[in-house]
Amino acid sequence: LLEACGRAMSAWADRKRWRRIMARGMAADHAWDGPAAEYEAAYERAVGVQSA
């Protein structure tokens, strides 16, 4: 954890690098469509196992 904090502080100190990191984060798909469907499928499998 300490190492990760050090890397984050180093990245933040380099403004150009930090802006690239922010841009990648903002461009990423954070929609729930995929994860929600995966959760629903896992839930249905779990319920099916319990009722079998």
Secondary structure, DSSP 8 states (H G I E B T S, - for coil): -HHHHHHHHHHHHSHHHHHHHHHHHHHS---SHHHHHHHHHHHHHHHHHHH-
